[in-house]
């Protein structure tokens, strides 16, 4: 029986690390855990040493378009396929009204949150084709839901994620064998989530990393090809685009 192979970006902390940790208890599983600087990803290396799953820490920087190609070549050589790609890496670093948001912030968020998943999919789609259940997951946000219209000043972040959501819709449309969906992970008390919460006048973000990662893994495990592309929250509720 061949191993189930995962590739997770932004895996050295926050939601990404929590996902790796959640999957690490599974045998016959290989997890390629992306980090900008693998040598400094201490927590991942420590987890790897005691994990039932095989964890391979790889260099993946969302701003480096070569990194996903190099990782794809490594996975091709070592595993021959990938079953699940989770585009988790992202930034949310500016909070303010639209009238005051610099264009440079839109560009910065687009470079990581939109171009990152595009390059990742372009590098890995051939490996996904070799899977019996190819799954591409985008970590998105209700801040990118026009339907929901959350009352937070996230123009740059939300715009970049709306564009990324459209990328997921194109994957669904162009690859009828693939399971592709976007998922809102909740307002998670990761470093990034808590920084945002503080900017919004909150003490901390309300959702735990354990809740988030458990919900996302459940969505992946139970995922199936849908007639229309889905935007879920981590509890399995359908969100409006």
C-alpha positions, 0 to 999 in steps of 0.5 A: 500500500503506497503512502498518502503524500501531503504537501503543506506550505507555511508549515513551520508555525501556526495553522500549517504546523498544526496541520502537520502535527495533526497528520503526524500520528498517521502511519503510511503517510508522508508529509512535505512540510514547507518552510522558508528556512528549513534549518531554522524550522526547529519545531518541525524537525523535533516533530519529525523525530517522534512522528508516525508519519514521515515528515520531510522539511523542504524549502518553500518561500511564497515569493520564490517561484523556483521553490515549488518547482524544486519541491515538485521534482523532489516529490516526483523522485521520492514518492512519484505523486502527491495526494493533497496540496495545502496552500496555507502560507499567507500574509495579513500585515496591513489593516486600515480603511480602503482610502488609506491602503497603499497600493504597495500593500495590495501588491505585497498581499497579492504576491504571497496570497494569490501568486503563491498558490498559482505557482504552487499548483502549476508546479504540482498539478502533474503530481496530483494527476497521479493520485487516486484522490487528488486534492488541492486546498486553499486556506482562505478567509471570510474576509474574501467573501463578498456575500459575508462582507465582514466588518474588518478593514482588510482591503488588501488581504481580502482582495488577494484572497478573493483572487486566490478563491477564483484560482481554486474555481479555475482548478475545479473547472479545468481539472474534473478529476480533482477535488479543489476547495477553499476553506475559512480556518476561523479566526485562529489564535495563531501569531497572524490571527492574534496580530489581526485580533489586536488590530481590531481591538480584541484581546486574542483570536477566538478559535484554537489551532486544534479546532482549525486543524481538526476541522480542515483535516476532516474536510480533506478526509471526507472530501469528494468531487462536488458539482460546483466548487465549494467554499467551506468553513472549518466546521463544514458549513458552506460559505458564500463567495 
